[in-house]
């Protein structure tokens, strides 16, 4: 870590475990919004259902999204994520473009090239990302000033509904519905808009398909290089944004589509030199511990973990099994095991969960990494001695 050019968040990670926010979708559901609320005026004539397109609330219910950011910040989050999990032209096309499969056709690179070139989808993706970043920025700065504590905005870059690793056609295993360059172009457009909106860092999260994530990471690098090239012409200092990388794994500990082990996943992304690498979503903390431990032993950067609040449970208030006290207990165990630098919650984690997690982590030492790291056997021995 270059101390002379250390990012403010890196300084915090040297001192304590930072807290990232919880689940946007889970919290939105508590506001009782309907499909008509998602549409608002701008999308009232959309032909397809927008029911699960929560990213659109950034544009149609900005006051609600701002209130959610406020609540997570007041719960103790150091980092809040933009409401842009599916805010690429490719992801948004699921809600606004007719599916050719319904008429005897199929989705293929020609279909997705039209998506990439579609002016409506590009304008929509830009507006969601830029405005969401601005909303986060406003609340992070407001709460940060009021509490004299720096808060950070992470541009959320989520997975897609298409895969670069697998074919959807069992009879044609070499077929891909989309190309690497098309996925990269969609992510690059998203990254530009997030940067325009004022994010502090970029979070490539819930990685099911490592090749899709590679396209996002290449897009980030190319956009930063492109923007820094313009700064050089104006005699301005080059700007870098830290990158966080977070994968979703199944019960065997492999990424869910590309089936990479933790070691293979880390080796696939370590060249990016991210601020952090970690795990989120998919599993509750009870099942995630051994996989996070393996990643912690392999990676020489900060470790981030924000699991689901257990398994889905339709009878639960949040739709998931674990309450705030449960998540606090598990995350405190992770911290005592020397596994955490950044912690929070994914699906099922409302502001109350984040408040409990933040309180449980107070005073817990952060995991040491980089040049300060202890040998992995020392961390394991210390954990055993505490048990």
N, C-alpha and C positions, 0 to 999 in steps of 0.2 A: 504494500500500500504506500503510495507516494504521499507522505505527510505534507509536502509543500503545496500540493494541489488536492488536498483531501476534501471530498464532498461533505457538507454539513451532516448528512445522515451517517456517513462513515464515522464521524467523530462520536456520534451517539452510540453506534454499535461497538465502539471501543469501551464504552462505559457501562452500558446496560442493554437489556433486551428491549427492542423496540416493538411496538404494538401496531398491527395492521387491522383494518376494519373488518366487519362481518359481511353477511350476505345481503346484497341489494334486493334480490327477488323475494327472499323470505320476509324482509321488512316491508317491501311494497305491499305484500298481501295483507298486512295488518291495517292498511288504510282503506280496504274495502273497495278498491277501484274495479270498474267494469270495462268490458271491451270498448264501449263508447267513450270512456275516459281516455283510453289509449289513442283513439282516433282524433279526438279534439276536432278543431275546425280544419286543420291542415290535411288530415287524412280521412275525412268523413266519407269520401266517395271511393275509398279503396275497395277493390272488388273481392279481396280475400280476407279471411279472418286475421285480425292482428292480436288476438288474445294473448299470446305468449311472447309478444315483442316488447319486452319491458324497456328496451333501450329508447323506444319512442317517447317514453314519459319525460325524458330529458327535454323534449321539444314541446310536449303537450301539457305536462304538469311539472314545470320547473320548480314551483314552490314546494311541492312534495319531495322531489329529489333533493333539493337544498335542505329541507328539514331532516331528511335521513342522514345526509352528510353531517349536519350539525349534531345530531344525536350521537353518531359514532365518535365524533371528535370530543364531545363532552363526556363520553364514556371512557375516554383515555387513549383513543387511537392517535398514534404519531403519523400514520400513513393512511390516507383515504384513497380509494380507487374510483376512477371515473366510471360512469354508468355506460360503458361502451363494450361490454363483453361480446356482443354480436354486431358491432357497428362497422362491418365491412360491406362493400357492395355485394360480395358473394353471399354472406350470411343474410343480408336484407333481401336478396332476390327471392328467398324462400317465401316471403310475405307479399311480394309485389309483382312477381313474374309468373305467368302460367307455366305449369309443369308439363313438358312435352310428353312425359310418360303417360299422362292421362289421355293422350290422343294417339297412342300407338308409337310414339317416338322414344327417344332417350336423351338424357343429359350427356353431353360430351364436350370436348374442348371448343367446338364451334359455338355451342350454346353459351359457355362461360366467357368466351371472348366478347359476345354481345353484352353480357352482364358487365364486364370490365369497361366496355366502351359506353355504357348507358349513362346519359347525362343526368337523368332523374336519380338513379341509384348513387352516382358519384356525389351529387349535390347533397343528397340525404345523408350519406356516410360522413361527408365533411361537416355538415351542420351538427349531427349528433356528437361527433368527437370534439369539435372545437367548442361547442356550447357546454358540453359536459365538463370539459377541462376548465372552462371559465367559471362554471358553477362551483366546482371543487376548489379552485383557486380562491374564489371569494370567501368561502367558508373557512378554508385552512388558514388564510391570512387573518380573518376576523377573530377566530378562536385562538390562533397563535398569538396575536397581539394582546388579547384580553387575558391570556394566561402566562404571557412571557415565555412561551415554549414553542419552539419551531415545529410546525406541522408541514407535512409533505404530501404532494399530489402524485399518485402513480397512474399513468395512462394504461388502462386495462386493455390488453390485446388477447382476446380469447380464441378458442379453437373454431373450426369451421364445420359445416355439415358435409364436407367432401374430404376425401383422403388422397394424399399423394402416395401413400405406402401400399394401399390395397385396392384391388379391383372389386367393383360391386357385382361383377358378372362372373359367376363360377365357371362358365364355359369359356371365358376369355381372360385368363389371369393377368395378361399383359396390358389389358385395357385400363385406362385412367380417365375419369370424367373431366379432369382439369389438369393443366400443366403447371410445372413449378413456376414458370415466369408469370402465369396468370395469378397464382396465389401470392407471389411476391408483389405484384403490382397492386393488388387489393390491400395488402398490408402496408405498402409504402404510402398509399393515399391516406390510410388511417393514421399512420405515424406522423405525417406532415400536419394533419389537422390537430392531433393531440399536442404537438409541439407549438403550433400556432396558438392553441388555447392556454398554454402556459404550464404544462406539466413539469414536475421536477425529475421524474424518472419514468422508465417504460417497463411494464410488467407483462411478459409473455407467460400466460397462465393457463392452468387446466390443460396441460399438454397431453392429448391422447395419442397424437401422431407426431413422432419426432421430425419427420420430413416436413410436415406443415410448419412446425416450429422453426426449422432451419430456414424456411422461406421467410418467416417473420423476422428472424435475426439478421438474415442477409439484407432484407428491406430496411431495417433500422440502420445498419452500417452504411448502406448506400445513401440513405436520406441524410444522415449526419455528415457524410463526406461531401455530398452535394451542397449542403448548406454551408459547410465550412469553406468550401471552395469559393463560394460567393463572399464570405467574410474576408478571405485573404485579399480579394480584389479591392476591398474597402479598408484594408489595413486594420481589421478587427481580429481579436484573439479567437482562435478556434474554440468551439464549445462542444463538450461531451455531456451526454445524459447517461447516468448509470442505468444498467439493465438488470432487472430481476427475472429469473426463470423459474417456473414452477410446474411440475408435472403431476398428472393424476395417474394413480396406479391401481391395479386390481389386487385381488387377494393373494396372488403369487408375488407381488412386488414388481411386476413389469408394467411399463407404459401400455395403455389398454388397446391400442391398435397396432403400434409398431413393435410391441412386446420386447422392449429393451429392458435389461436388468438395470439396477441403479448404477452400477459401475459403467456399463455401456452407455447409458444415458448421459452421465457426467462426462465421459470421454468425448461424446458427440457434441457437447456444447461448451466445454471448458475453454476452447480457443477464443470465445467471445470475451473472456475475462469479466464475467458478470459481477455485479455487486453482491448478489446472492443467488443461490440455487436452492430448490426445496420441493415440497410436496403440498398439494391442496386437493380438496374435493374428494370424490370417489369413496373414500373410507372414513370411518370415524377414528378418533385418536387411539382407541383401544387396539385397532388392527394396524395402525400406521407406524407404531413405534419401531419395530425391527427394521423396516425399510428406511426410515429416517436415520436410524443409527448407522446403517450401512453407508448411506449417502454422506453422513457427517464424517465418517472415517475416511472416505475417499476424497472429498472436496476440500480445497484449501481457501474457500471463500465463505462468506456468511451463509448460514443455513436459515431458511424461512419455512415455517409450517403453519398452515391454516386449514385444519381438517373440517369435514362435515360434523355436524352435531349428532353423530351416530347414524343409525339407519333411519330411512323414511318411516314415519308413523302418522297416518292420516288423523288419528285421534289426538295427537299432540297439538298444542297451541301453535307451534312453529312448523309442524309437519315433520319433526325429527325427534328422536328419542331423548337426547341428552339436554338437560337444562343448564343454566348458567353455572351452577355449583359443580356439575359434573365436568363441564369443559374446563373450569378453573382447576379442578383436581388433576385432570389428565395433563394439562399444559404445564402445571407446576412439576409434575413428575418428569416431563420432558426436560424442563429446565434443570432439575436436580441431576438428571442424567448427562448434563453437559451438551445438549443437542440443539439449543436454540440461540439464535441472534435476533430473529423477527418472528412474532407469533400473533395469531388471530384466529378467525373462524371463517369457514365457507358456508355451504348450504345449511340452513337451520339456525345460524348464529345471528341473533338480533342484537341491538345495542346493549341489552342487559347481559348477554353472554360476554361481549367484549369488555364491559365494565368489570365483570367477575374475573376474567382472564387477566386484565391489566392489574387488578388488585393482587391476584395470586402471584404475579411475576415481580411485584415490587421487591427490590432488594436482592433478587436472584441474580447471580453473576452470569454474564453472557458467555456463550461458548467461545473459546479461544480459537482463532484461525490464522492462516497465513504464517508469518514469521513468529507469531506468539503461540502457535498451536502446541499442545502437548501430544506425545505419542498416543495413538488410539488405545493401546493396552493400558495406559495410565488412567484414561477416562473410564474404561470398563472396570478397572480395579476399584476406582473411587466409588463408582455407582454400586458395585457389589458390597463394598464396605458400609455404605449407607443403608443397605436393605435390612 
